[in-house]
Amino acid sequence: MSILVTGGTGALGFHILSGVTRSKRKLYSFSDEVPQPWQKVEDVEYLTGDLLNFKELHEVILKTQPDFVYHLASQSSVGLSYKKPFETLSTNLLGTQNLLEAVRIAAPKAKVLLLSSSEIYGRTEALLTTLHKESTPPNPLTPYATSKACMEILGNQFRNAHDLHIVFVRPFHFTGPHHSRRFAIPSITHQLVKMKHYGDEPVLYTGSLDISRDVIDVRDVARAMIQVLNSSKSGEVYNICTGKSYTFRELTEHLVDIAGISVDFRYDPSLDRSNDIPLLIGDPTKIMDIGWKPLISIEDSLTDLFNEMVVRKRLEIKLHSKKNKD
């Protein structure tokens, strides 16, 4: 028995690989990058390759013979999807096509989880204050959201045509330890770490802080995904969310309190997205009905993110110094 996590070097991959049951199971990660020390989980074999190369993916499925596949690998930045729409659609749609075709040929009994996104719900005036349900029709606004909505359709094609066991999850905004600095809250955290510990000027650069999101800890998301893949029928779709929201201003001010420093806020228009969704909240009823609920408070999530970022920064500096000496 084995478990394969594509995109296993990301935050979600790290916490899934840390959280799955290890007895009698081999654990594999497939990613396009070699893991950094802070991305590695003990007893995991890390494989590298290109999601858009079907031959490589087929060989990975043949080698690993997974019983469970968590497909997380994607171009996951909404902002970058504006700049690179072709790359986003290719990676998220054609990469999923390659994975599912490889599973169909080499491991047709595997259970597959496809990582979608709350971004597919988009924005309409009538839904600004609504908790989005799984039955809410998609209304994507960005290349990223479109790629994920199309990925769900593709997954259902393979499920219907080839009888693959495929389930879908739509996490809302998440953060916490190991989250990439490409995203807003970790980026803000990284700036604060450099101010606190490395003497950077106490000026915090952000985009708009007035958008609101249903925010959840990445470890709670990973735990939900494990539960969904272990227990849900093929074809099921689950929001992963809390049903309440925070503004980015609230989150940022809490991070500043954690850092224990005084900062000046500086608006950077380059960090804003022109048609950002002002409010995005999910209805967690369906996933709570299968016994899951969030366990980690937003305060603990942000504190753990800050502390892990301090450790990560020290490791980065140590590795950079070693590289220069070599």
Phi and psi in degrees as GROMACS dihedral restraints (atoms count N, CA, C in turn):
[ dihedral_restraints ]
;  ai    aj    ak    al  type     phi  dphi    fc
    3     4     5     6     1  -151.0    20    10
    4     5     6     7     1   161.2    20    10
    6     7     8     9     1  -124.2    20    10
    7     8     9    10     1   131.5    20    10
    9    10    11    12     1  -115.7    20    10
   10    11    12    13     1   128.5    20    10
   12    13    14    15     1  -117.4    20    10
   13    14    15    16     1   112.9    20    10
   15    16    17    18     1   -81.0    20    10
   16    17    18    19     1   143.7    20    10
   18    19    20    21     1    70.4    20    10
   19    20    21    22     1    32.0    20    10
   21    22    23    24     1   -71.0    20    10
   22    23    24    25     1    -8.2    20    10
   24    25    26    27     1   -89.6    20    10
   25    26    27    28     1    -5.5    20    10
   27    28    29    30     1   -81.9    20    10
   28    29    30    31     1   176.9    20    10
   30    31    32    33     1   -62.8    20    10
   31    32    33    34     1   -45.9    20    10
   33    34    35    36     1   -63.6    20    10
   34    35    36    37     1   -43.8    20    10
   36    37    38    39     1   -59.6    20    10
   37    38    39    40     1   -43.8    20    10
   39    40    41    42     1   -56.2    20    10
   40    41    42    43     1   -47.2    20    10
   42    43    44    45     1   -78.5    20    10
   43    44    45    46     1   -27.4    20    10
   45    46    47    48     1   -68.0    20    10
   46    47    48    49     1   -47.6    20    10
   48    49    50    51     1   -63.6    20    10
   49    50    51    52     1   -29.2    20    10
   51    52    53    54     1   -76.1    20    10
   52    53    54    55     1   -25.7    20    10
   54    55    56    57     1  -102.6    20    10
   55    56    57    58     1   -16.8    20    10
   57    58    59    60     1   -73.1    20    10
   58    59    60    61     1   154.2    20    10
   60    61    62    63     1   -68.9    20    10
   61    62    63    64     1   130.3    20    10
   63    64    65    66     1   -94.6    20    10
   64    65    66    67     1   -17.6    20    10
   66    67    68    69     1   -59.6    20    10
   67    68    69    70     1   122.7    20    10
   69    70    71    72     1    62.5    20    10
   70    71    72    73     1    17.6    20    10
   72    73    74    75     1  -123.1    20    10
   73    74    75    76     1   134.4    20    10
   75    76    77    78     1   -88.8    20    10
   76    77    78    79     1   143.0    20    10
   78    79    80    81     1  -113.3    20    10
   79    80    81    82     1   130.9    20    10
   81    82    83    84     1  -129.1    20    10
   82    83    84    85     1   143.9    20    10
   84    85    86    87     1  -119.2    20    10
   85    86    87    88     1   137.5    20    10
   87    88    89    90     1  -122.4    20    10
   88    89    90    91     1   123.8    20    10
   90    91    92    93     1  -150.8    20    10
   91    92    93    94     1   167.0    20    10
   93    94    95    96     1   -89.8    20    10
   94    95    96    97     1     4.4    20    10
   96    97    98    99     1  -134.4    20    10
   97    98    99   100     1   147.9    20    10
   99   100   101   102     1   -73.0    20    10
  100   101   102   103     1   132.2    20    10
  102   103   104   105     1   -67.3    20    10
  103   104   105   106     1   140.8    20    10
  105   106   107   108     1   -77.9    20    10
  106   107   108   109     1   162.4    20    10
  108   109   110   111     1   -53.4    20    10
  109   110   111   112     1   -37.6    20    10
  111   112   113   114     1   -78.4    20    10
  112   113   114   115     1    -5.6    20    10
  114   115   116   117     1   -98.0    20    10
  115   116   117   118     1    -8.0    20    10
  117   118   119   120     1   -86.6    20    10
  118   119   120   121     1   141.7    20    10
  120   121   122   123     1  -116.3    20    10
  121   122   123   124     1   137.8    20    10
  123   124   125   126     1   -60.4    20    10
  124   125   126   127     1   143.0    20    10
  126   127   128   129     1    69.0    20    10
  127   128   129   130     1    22.2    20    10
  129   130   131   132     1  -109.1    20    10
  130   131   132   133     1   135.4    20    10
  132   133   134   135     1   -93.2    20    10
  133   134   135   136     1   120.9    20    10
  135   136   137   138     1   -97.3    20    10
  136   137   138   139     1   120.7    20    10
  138   139   140   141     1  -110.6    20    10
  139   140   141   142     1   144.9    20    10
  141   142   143   144     1  -122.0    20    10
  142   143   144   145     1   149.7    20    10
  144   145   146   147     1   175.3    20    10
  145   146   147   148     1  -170.2    20    10
  147   148   149   150     1  -112.8    20    10
  148   149   150   151     1   120.3    20    10
  150   151   152   153     1   -59.9    20    10
  151   152   153   154     1   -25.2    20    10
  153   154   155   156     1   -90.3    20    10
  154   155   156   157     1     4.0    20    10
  156   157   158   159     1  -104.2    20    10
  157   158   159   160     1   101.8    20    10
  159   160   161   162     1   -61.5    20    10
  160   161   162   163     1   -39.1    20    10
  162   163   164   165     1   -59.8    20    10
  163   164   165   166     1   -43.5    20    10
  165   166   167   168     1   -62.8    20    10
  166   167   168   169     1   -44.3    20    10
  168   169   170   171     1   -64.9    20    10
  169   170   171   172     1   -41.0    20    10
  171   172   173   174     1   -60.7    20    10
  172   173   174   175     1   -42.6    20    10
  174   175   176   177     1   -64.6    20    10
  175   176   177   178     1   -36.0    20    10
  177   178   179   180     1   -65.2    20    10
  178   179   180   181     1   -44.1    20    10
  180   181   182   183     1   -66.4    20    10
  181   182   183   184     1   -39.5    20    10
  183   184   185   186     1   -62.2    20    10
  184   185   186   187     1   -41.5    20    10
  186   187   188   189     1   -69.0    20    10
  187   188   189   190     1   -44.9    20    10
  189   190   191   192     1   -87.8    20    10
  190   191   192   193     1   -26.0    20    10
  192   193   194   195     1    42.9    20    10
  193   194   195   196     1    61.3    20    10
  195   196   197   198     1   -72.7    20    10
  196   197   198   199     1   145.1    20    10
  198   199   200   201     1   -89.9    20    10
  199   200   201   202     1   -29.1    20    10
  201   202   203   204     1  -131.6    20    10
  202   203   204   205     1   133.6    20    10
  204   205   206   207     1  -125.7    20    10
  205   206   207   208     1   120.9    20    10
  207   208   209   210     1  -102.1    20    10
  208   209   210   211     1   109.3    20    10
  210   211   212   213     1   -95.4    20    10
  211   212   213   214     1    96.9    20    10
  213   214   215   216     1  -107.1    20    10
  214   215   216   217     1   -21.3    20    10
  216   217   218   219     1   -60.5    20    10
  217   218   219   220     1   126.7    20    10
  219   220   221   222     1  -169.0    20    10
  220   221   222   223     1   169.7    20    10
  222   223   224   225     1   -88.2    20    10
  223   224   225   226     1   105.5    20    10
  225   226   227   228     1  -106.0    20    10
  226   227   228   229     1     5.8    20    10
  228   229   230   231     1   -94.3    20    10
  229   230   231   232     1   118.7    20    10
  231   232   233   234     1   -62.0    20    10
  232   233   234   235     1   -44.1    20    10
  234   235   236   237     1   -60.3    20    10
  235   236   237   238     1   -44.3    20    10
  237   238   239   240     1   -67.2    20    10
  238   239   240   241     1   -27.6    20    10
  240   241   242   243     1   -64.8    20    10
  241   242   243   244     1   -26.3    20    10
  243   244   245   246     1   -67.5    20    10
  244   245   246   247     1   -39.9    20    10
  246   247   248   249     1   -79.0    20    10
  247   248   249   250     1   -31.2    20    10
  249   250   251   252     1  -131.2    20    10
  250   251   252   253     1    65.5    20    10
  252   253   254   255     1   -65.0    20    10
  253   254   255   256     1   -37.6    20    10
  255   256   257   258     1   -65.3    20    10
  256   257   258   259     1   -45.1    20    10
  258   259   260   261     1   -61.5    20    10
  259   260   261   262     1   -40.1    20    10
  261   262   263   264     1   -63.4    20    10
  262   263   264   265     1   -49.2    20    10
  264   265   266   267     1   -65.9    20    10
  265   266   267   268     1   -39.8    20    10
  267   268   269   270     1   -62.9    20    10
  268   269   270   271     1   -51.1    20    10
  270   271   272   273     1   -64.1    20    10
  271   272   273   274     1   -47.4    20    10
  273   274   275   276     1   -79.5    20    10
  274   275   276   277     1   -27.6    20    10
  276   277   278   279     1  -101.5    20    10
  277   278   279   280     1   -55.6    20    10
  279   280   281   282     1   -70.4    20    10
  280   281   282   283     1   -32.5    20    10
  282   283   284   285     1   -62.7    20    10
  283   284   285   286     1   -39.9    20    10
  285   286   287   288     1   -67.6    20    10
  286   287   288   289     1   -39.0    20    10
  288   289   290   291     1   -55.9    20    10
  289   290   291   292     1   -46.8    20    10
  291   292   293   294     1   -61.2    20    10
  292   293   294   295     1   -44.3    20    10
  294   295   296   297     1   -62.9    20    10
  295   296   297   298     1   -49.7    20    10
  297   298   299   300     1   -65.9    20    10
  298   299   300   301     1   -35.8    20    10
  300   301   302   303     1   -66.6    20    10
  301   302   303   304     1   -40.3    20    10
  303   304   305   306     1   -64.4    20    10
  304   305   306   307     1   -40.8    20    10
  306   307   308   309     1   -64.5    20    10
  307   308   309   310     1   -43.3    20    10
  309   310   311   312     1   -56.9    20    10
  310   311   312   313     1   -40.7    20    10
  312   313   314   315     1   -79.8    20    10
  313   314   315   316     1   -44.7    20    10
  315   316   317   318     1  -106.7    20    10
  316   317   318   319     1   -17.2    20    10
  318   319   320   321     1  -151.6    20    10
  319   320   321   322     1    59.7    20    10
  321   322   323   324     1   -66.4    20    10
  322   323   324   325     1   -14.7    20    10
  324   325   326   327     1   -91.0    20    10
  325   326   327   328     1    -3.9    20    10
  327   328   329   330     1   -66.2    20    10
  328   329   330   331     1   147.2    20    10
  330   331   332   333     1   -91.5    20    10
  331   332   333   334     1   130.9    20    10
  333   334   335   336     1  -119.9    20    10
  334   335   336   337     1   132.7    20    10
  336   337   338   339     1  -110.3    20    10
  337   338   339   340     1   126.5    20    10
  339   340   341   342     1  -104.2    20    10
  340   341   342   343     1   127.4    20    10
  342   343   344   345     1   -86.8    20    10
  343   344   345   346     1   108.3    20    10
  345   346   347   348     1   -98.2    20    10
  346   347   348   349     1  -149.0    20    10
  348   349   350   351     1  -160.9    20    10
  349   350   351   352     1   149.2    20    10
  351   352   353   354     1   -65.5    20    10
  352   353   354   355     1   -17.9    20    10
  354   355   356   357     1   -60.8    20    10
  355   356   357   358     1   -20.6    20    10
  357   358   359   360     1   -66.2    20    10
  358   359   360   361     1   -19.1    20    10
  360   361   362   363     1   -71.7    20    10
  361   362   363   364     1   -27.3    20    10
  363   364   365   366     1    65.3    20    10
  364   365   366   367     1  -146.2    20    10
  366   367   368   369     1  -145.8    20    10
  367   368   369   370     1   127.6    20    10
  369   370   371   372     1  -137.3    20    10
  370   371   372   373     1   152.8    20    10
  372   373   374   375     1   -59.1    20    10
  373   374   375   376     1   -33.4    20    10
  375   376   377   378     1   -71.6    20    10
  376   377   378   379     1   -16.4    20    10
  378   379   380   381     1  -110.4    20    10
  379   380   381   382     1    10.4    20    10
  381   382   383   384     1   -62.0    20    10
  382   383   384   385     1   -30.4    20    10
  384   385   386   387     1  -113.1    20    10
  385   386   387   388     1    14.4    20    10
  387   388   389   390     1   -95.0    20    10
  388   389   390   391     1   142.5    20    10
  390   391   392   393     1   -80.0    20    10
  391   392   393   394     1   117.2    20    10
  393   394   395   396     1   -70.9    20    10
  394   395   396   397     1   128.8    20    10
  396   397   398   399     1   -97.2    20    10
  397   398   399   400     1   164.6    20    10
  399   400   401   402     1   -60.5    20    10
  400   401   402   403     1   -24.0    20    10
  402   403   404   405     1   -84.3    20    10
  403   404   405   406     1    -6.2    20    10
  405   406   407   408     1   -61.7    20    10
  406   407   408   409     1   126.8    20    10
  408   409   410   411     1   -63.6    20    10
  409   410   411   412     1   139.9    20    10
  411   412   413   414     1   -61.4    20    10
  412   413   414   415     1   143.5    20    10
  414   415   416   417     1  -143.7    20    10
  415   416   417   418     1    62.6    20    10
  417   418   419   420     1   -65.6    20    10
  418   419   420   421     1   142.9    20    10
  420   421   422   423     1  -110.6    20    10
  421   422   423   424     1   -17.8    20    10
  423   424   425   426     1  -126.5    20    10
  424   425   426   427     1   160.1    20    10
  426   427   428   429     1   -56.1    20    10
  427   428   429   430     1   -37.6    20    10
  429   430   431   432     1   -62.0    20    10
  430   431   432   433     1   -49.7    20    10
  432   433   434   435     1   -62.3    20    10
  433   434   435   436     1   -40.5    20    10
  435   436   437   438     1   -61.8    20    10
  436   437   438   439     1   -42.0    20    10
  438   439   440   441     1   -62.7    20    10
  439   440   441   442     1   -36.8    20    10
  441   442   443   444     1   -74.7    20    10
  442   443   444   445     1   -37.8    20    10
  444   445   446   447     1   -63.1    20    10
  445   446   447   448     1   -41.9    20    10
  447   448   449   450     1   -66.3    20    10
  448   449   450   451     1   -36.5    20    10
  450   451   452   453     1   -60.4    20    10
  451   452   453   454     1   -39.1    20    10
  453   454   455   456     1   -63.8    20    10
  454   455   456   457     1   -41.8    20    10
  456   457   458   459     1   -61.9    20    10
  457   458   459   460     1   -43.1    20    10
  459   460   461   462     1   -61.6    20    10
  460   461   462   463     1   -43.4    20    10
  462   463   464   465     1   -59.7    20    10
  463   464   465   466     1   -40.7    20    10
  465   466   467   468     1   -69.2    20    10
  466   467   468   469     1   -31.4    20    10
  468   469   470   471     1   -59.4    20    10
  469   470   471   472     1   -48.8    20    10
  471   472   473   474     1   -66.0    20    10
  472   473   474   475     1   -34.6    20    10
  474   475   476   477     1   -67.3    20    10
  475   476   477   478     1   -43.8    20    10
  477   478   479   480     1   -76.0    20    10
  478   479   480   481     1   -40.8    20    10
  480   481   482   483     1   -81.5    20    10
  481   482   483   484     1   -31.3    20    10
  483   484   485   486     1  -123.4    20    10
  484   485   486   487     1     3.4    20    10
  486   487   488   489     1    60.6    20    10
  487   488   489   490     1    32.3    20    10
  489   490   491   492     1   -74.5    20    10
  490   491   492   493     1   149.0    20    10
  492   493   494   495     1   -87.9    20    10
  493   494   495   496     1   106.2    20    10
  495   496   497   498     1  -131.4    20    10
  496   497   498   499     1   131.0    20    10
  498   499   500   501     1  -123.2    20    10
  499   500   501   502     1   160.6    20    10
  501   502   503   504     1  -128.8    20    10
  502   503   504   505     1   141.4    20    10
  504   505   506   507     1  -128.0    20    10
  505   506   507   508     1   145.7    20    10
  507   508   509   510     1  -123.2    20    10
  508   509   510   511     1    84.5    20    10
  510   511   512   513     1   -68.1    20    10
  511   512   513   514     1   144.6    20    10
  513   514   515   516     1   -86.9    20    10
  514   515   516   517     1  -168.4    20    10
  516   517   518   519     1   -61.6    20    10
  517   518   519   520     1   128.3    20    10
  519   520   521   522     1  -129.4    20    10
  520   521   522   523     1   158.1    20    10
  522   523   524   525     1  -156.7    20    10
  523   524   525   526     1  -177.8    20    10
  525   526   527   528     1   135.2    20    10
  526   527   528   529     1  -174.5    20    10
  528   529   530   531     1   -57.9    20    10
  529   530   531   532     1   139.5    20    10
  531   532   533   534     1    80.5    20    10
  532   533   534   535     1     2.7    20    10
  534   535   536   537     1   -69.5    20    10
  535   536   537   538     1   139.1    20    10
  537   538   539   540     1   -67.7    20    10
  538   539   540   541     1   143.8    20    10
  540   541   542   543     1   -70.9    20    10
  541   542   543   544     1    -3.2    20    10
  543   544   545   546     1   -68.7    20    10
  544   545   546   547     1   -15.9    20    10
  546   547   548   549     1  -102.7    20    10
  547   548   549   550     1   160.8    20    10
  549   550   551   552     1   -61.0    20    10
  550   551   552   553     1   -53.8    20    10
  552   553   554   555     1   -66.4    20    10
  553   554   555   556     1   -44.8    20    10
  555   556   557   558     1   -63.4    20    10
  556   557   558   559     1   -34.3    20    10
  558   559   560   561     1   -62.9    20    10
  559   560   561   562     1   -44.3    20    10
  561   562   563   564     1   -62.8    20    10
  562   563   564   565     1   -42.0    20    10
  564   565   566   567     1   -61.3    20    10
  565   566   567   568     1   -42.8    20    10
  567   568   569   570     1   -62.0    20    10
  568   569   570   571     1   -41.9    20    10
  570   571   572   573     1   -59.4    20    10
  571   572   573   574     1   -42.1    20    10
  573   574   575   576     1   -68.2    20    10
  574   575   576   577     1   -37.2    20    10
  576   577   578   579     1   -62.1    20    10
  577   578   579   580     1   -42.4    20    10
  579   580   581   582     1   -67.6    20    10
  580   581   582   583     1   -33.9    20    10
  582   583   584   585     1   -68.4    20    10
  583   584   585   586     1   -44.7    20    10
  585   586   587   588     1   -68.4    20    10
  586   587   588   589     1   -43.5    20    10
  588   589   590   591     1  -111.5    20    10
  589   590   591   592     1   -14.2    20    10
  591   592   593   594     1  -129.2    20    10
  592   593   594   595     1    12.8    20    10
  594   595   596   597     1    75.3    20    10
  595   596   597   598     1    17.7    20    10
  597   598   599   600     1   -65.7    20    10
  598   599   600   601     1   152.6    20    10
  600   601   602   603     1   -56.8    20    10
  601   602   603   604     1   134.2    20    10
  603   604   605   606     1   -78.4    20    10
  604   605   606   607     1    58.5    20    10
  606   607   608   609     1  -121.4    20    10
  607   608   609   610     1   120.7    20    10
  609   610   611   612     1  -102.0    20    10
  610   611   612   613     1   118.8    20    10
  612   613   614   615     1   -96.6    20    10
  613   614   615   616     1   124.8    20    10
  615   616   617   618     1  -140.3    20    10
  616   617   618   619     1   162.7    20    10
  618   619   620   621     1   -83.8    20    10
  619   620   621   622     1  -156.0    20    10
  621   622   623   624     1   -62.9    20    10
  622   623   624   625     1   133.1    20    10
  624   625   626   627     1  -103.6    20    10
  625   626   627   628     1     9.0    20    10
  627   628   629   630     1  -100.2    20    10
  628   629   630   631     1     1.4    20    10
  630   631   632   633     1   -77.8    20    10
  631   632   633   634     1   152.7    20    10
  633   634   635   636     1  -120.1    20    10
  634   635   636   637     1   139.3    20    10
  636   637   638   639     1  -137.5    20    10
  637   638   639   640     1   147.8    20    10
  639   640   641   642     1   -75.5    20    10
  640   641   642   643     1   110.0    20    10
  642   643   644   645     1  -111.1    20    10
  643   644   645   646     1   136.7    20    10
  645   646   647   648     1  -140.1    20    10
  646   647   648   649     1   152.4    20    10
  648   649   650   651     1   -73.6    20    10
  649   650   651   652     1   141.0    20    10
  651   652   653   654     1   -60.2    20    10
  652   653   654   655     1   -31.5    20    10
  654   655   656   657     1   -70.3    20    10
  655   656   657   658     1   -34.1    20    10
  657   658   659   660     1   -68.0    20    10
  658   659   660   661     1   -37.2    20    10
  660   661   662   663     1   -63.4    20    10
  661   662   663   664     1   -46.0    20    10
  663   664   665   666     1   -60.2    20    10
  664   665   666   667     1   -43.4    20    10
  666   667   668   669     1   -63.6    20    10
  667   668   669   670     1   -39.0    20    10
  669   670   671   672     1   -63.5    20    10
  670   671   672   673     1   -41.7    20    10
  672   673   674   675     1   -65.4    20    10
  673   674   675   676     1   -40.1    20    10
  675   676   677   678     1   -62.0    20    10
  676   677   678   679     1   -43.4    20    10
  678   679   680   681     1   -65.3    20    10
  679   680   681   682     1   -42.0    20    10
  681   682   683   684     1   -62.3    20    10
  682   683   684   685     1   -47.2    20    10
  684   685   686   687     1   -68.8    20    10
  685   686   687   688     1   -33.5    20    10
  687   688   689   690     1   -70.9    20    10
  688   689   690   691     1   -31.0    20    10
  690   691   692   693     1  -125.0    20    10
  691   692   693   694     1   -10.7    20    10
  693   694   695   696     1   -94.8    20    10
  694   695   696   697     1   150.4    20    10
  696   697   698   699     1   -71.0    20    10
  697   698   699   700     1   152.6    20    10
  699   700   701   702     1   -58.8    20    10
  700   701   702   703     1   138.6    20    10
  702   703   704   705     1    95.7    20    10
  703   704   705   706     1   -12.2    20    10
  705   706   707   708     1   -71.4    20    10
  706   707   708   709     1   147.9    20    10
  708   709   710   711     1  -126.0    20    10
  709   710   711   712     1   133.0    20    10
  711   712   713   714     1  -131.5    20    10
  712   713   714   715     1   129.8    20    10
  714   715   716   717     1   -69.1    20    10
  715   716   717   718     1   145.2    20    10
  717   718   719   720     1  -120.1    20    10
  718   719   720   721     1   108.4    20    10
  720   721   722   723     1  -164.9    20    10
  721   722   723   724     1  -178.3    20    10
  723   724   725   726     1  -117.3    20    10
  724   725   726   727     1   -20.7    20    10
  726   727   728   729     1    87.6    20    10
  727   728   729   730     1     6.8    20    10
  729   730   731   732     1  -138.4    20    10
  730   731   732   733     1   161.8    20    10
  732   733   734   735     1  -128.2    20    10
  733   734   735   736     1   161.0    20    10
  735   736   737   738     1  -129.8    20    10
  736   737   738   739     1   146.1    20    10
  738   739   740   741     1   -79.4    20    10
  739   740   741   742     1   155.0    20    10
  741   742   743   744     1   -63.7    20    10
  742   743   744   745     1   -25.5    20    10
  744   745   746   747     1   -65.0    20    10
  745   746   747   748     1   -43.6    20    10
  747   748   749   750     1   -61.3    20    10
  748   749   750   751     1   -44.2    20    10
  750   751   752   753     1   -64.7    20    10
  751   752   753   754     1   -42.7    20    10
  753   754   755   756     1   -66.3    20    10
  754   755   756   757     1   -43.6    20    10
  756   757   758   759     1   -62.9    20    10
  757   758   759   760     1   -35.1    20    10
  759   760   761   762     1   -67.6    20    10
  760   761   762   763     1   -39.5    20    10
  762   763   764   765     1   -63.3    20    10
  763   764   765   766     1   -39.5    20    10
  765   766   767   768     1   -61.9    20    10
  766   767   768   769     1   -40.4    20    10
  768   769   770   771     1   -63.0    20    10
  769   770   771   772     1   -40.4    20    10
  771   772   773   774     1   -62.8    20    10
  772   773   774   775     1   -42.3    20    10
  774   775   776   777     1   -67.6    20    10
  775   776   777   778     1   -27.8    20    10
  777   778   779   780     1    70.7    20    10
  778   779   780   781     1    35.8    20    10
  780   781   782   783     1  -132.7    20    10
  781   782   783   784     1   162.9    20    10
  783   784   785   786     1   -98.3    20    10
  784   785   786   787     1   133.5    20    10
  786   787   788   789     1  -134.5    20    10
  787   788   789   790     1   156.2    20    10
  789   790   791   792     1   -99.1    20    10
  790   791   792   793     1   134.1    20    10
  792   793   794   795     1   -88.6    20    10
  793   794   795   796     1   133.9    20    10
  795   796   797   798     1  -129.4    20    10
  796   797   798   799     1   119.7    20    10
  798   799   800   801     1   -75.0    20    10
  799   800   801   802     1   130.9    20    10
  801   802   803   804     1  -119.5    20    10
  802   803   804   805     1   104.4    20    10
  804   805   806   807     1   -60.5    20    10
  805   806   807   808     1   -22.5    20    10
  807   808   809   810     1   -68.9    20    10
  808   809   810   811     1   -16.0    20    10
  810   811   812   813     1   -91.2    20    10
  811   812   813   814     1    -2.4    20    10
  813   814   815   816     1   -93.2    20    10
  814   815   816   817     1   153.5    20    10
  816   817   818   819     1  -109.0    20    10
  817   818   819   820     1   135.5    20    10
  819   820   821   822     1   -63.2    20    10
  820   821   822   823     1   -34.1    20    10
  822   823   824   825     1  -121.7    20    10
  823   824   825   826     1    43.4    20    10
  825   826   827   828     1   -61.6    20    10
  826   827   828   829     1   147.7    20    10
  828   829   830   831     1   -79.1    20    10
  829   830   831   832     1   120.4    20    10
  831   832   833   834     1   -69.4    20    10
  832   833   834   835     1   -28.6    20    10
  834   835   836   837     1  -146.9    20    10
  835   836   837   838     1   128.3    20    10
  837   838   839   840     1  -141.3    20    10
  838   839   840   841     1   108.7    20    10
  840   841   842   843     1  -129.8    20    10
  841   842   843   844     1   143.1    20    10
  843   844   845   846     1  -110.3    20    10
  844   845   846   847     1   160.1    20    10
  846   847   848   849     1   -97.2    20    10
  847   848   849   850     1   114.0    20    10
  849   850   851   852     1   -89.4    20    10
  850   851   852   853     1     8.8    20    10
  852   853   854   855     1   -54.8    20    10
  853   854   855   856     1   -47.4    20    10
  855   856   857   858     1   -63.1    20    10
  856   857   858   859     1   -46.6    20    10
  858   859   860   861     1   -73.1    20    10
  859   860   861   862     1   -29.8    20    10
  861   862   863   864     1   -69.2    20    10
  862   863   864   865     1   -26.3    20    10
  864   865   866   867     1   -67.5    20    10
  865   866   867   868     1   -18.1    20    10
  867   868   869   870     1   -98.7    20    10
  868   869   870   871     1    10.4    20    10
  870   871   872   873     1   101.4    20    10
  871   872   873   874     1     5.0    20    10
  873   874   875   876     1   -94.8    20    10
  874   875   876   877     1   147.7    20    10
  876   877   878   879     1  -154.1    20    10
  877   878   879   880     1   153.3    20    10
  879   880   881   882     1   -67.7    20    10
  880   881   882   883     1   139.1    20    10
  882   883   884   885     1  -114.2    20    10
  883   884   885   886     1   -18.1    20    10
  885   886   887   888     1  -107.2    20    10
  886   887   888   889     1   124.1    20    10
  888   889   890   891     1   -70.2    20    10
  889   890   891   892     1   158.3    20    10
  891   892   893   894     1   -64.0    20    10
  892   893   894   895     1   -32.6    20    10
  894   895   896   897     1   -63.9    20    10
  895   896   897   898     1   -45.2    20    10
  897   898   899   900     1   -67.8    20    10
  898   899   900   901     1   -36.5    20    10
  900   901   902   903     1   -61.7    20    10
  901   902   903   904     1   -47.0    20    10
  903   904   905   906     1   -70.4    20    10
  904   905   906   907     1   -36.4    20    10
  906   907   908   909     1   -64.0    20    10
  907   908   909   910     1   -44.6    20    10
  909   910   911   912     1   -67.0    20    10
  910   911   912   913     1   -36.5    20    10
  912   913   914   915     1   -61.6    20    10
  913   914   915   916     1   -46.9    20    10
  915   916   917   918     1   -61.4    20    10
  916   917   918   919     1   -47.1    20    10
  918   919   920   921     1   -66.1    20    10
  919   920   921   922     1   -39.7    20    10
  921   922   923   924     1   -67.5    20    10
  922   923   924   925     1   -34.3    20    10
  924   925   926   927     1   -66.2    20    10
  925   926   927   928     1   -34.9    20    10
  927   928   929   930     1   -61.5    20    10
  928   929   930   931     1   -47.6    20    10
  930   931   932   933     1   -63.5    20    10
  931   932   933   934     1   -43.5    20    10
  933   934   935   936     1   -62.0    20    10
  934   935   936   937     1   -41.8    20    10
  936   937   938   939     1   -63.7    20    10
  937   938   939   940     1   -41.1    20    10
  939   940   941   942     1   -63.0    20    10
  940   941   942   943     1   -40.8    20    10
  942   943   944   945     1   -64.9    20    10
  943   944   945   946     1   -41.4    20    10
  945   946   947   948     1   -59.8    20    10
  946   947   948   949     1   -44.9    20    10
  948   949   950   951     1   -64.6    20    10
  949   950   951   952     1   -41.7    20    10
  951   952   953   954     1   -62.5    20    10
  952   953   954   955     1   -44.1    20    10
  954   955   956   957     1   -67.0    20    10
  955   956   957   958     1   -39.4    20    10
  957   958   959   960     1   -63.8    20    10
  958   959   960   961     1   -41.5    20    10
  960   961   962   963     1   -64.7    20    10
  961   962   963   964     1   -41.8    20    10
  963   964   965   966     1   -64.1    20    10
  964   965   966   967     1   -41.5    20    10
  966   967   968   969     1   -62.2    20    10
  967   968   969   970     1   -41.5    20    10
  969   970   971   972     1   -65.8    20    10
  970   971   972   973     1   -36.7    20    10
  972   973   974   975     1   -68.4    20    10
  973   974   975   976     1   -38.5    20    10
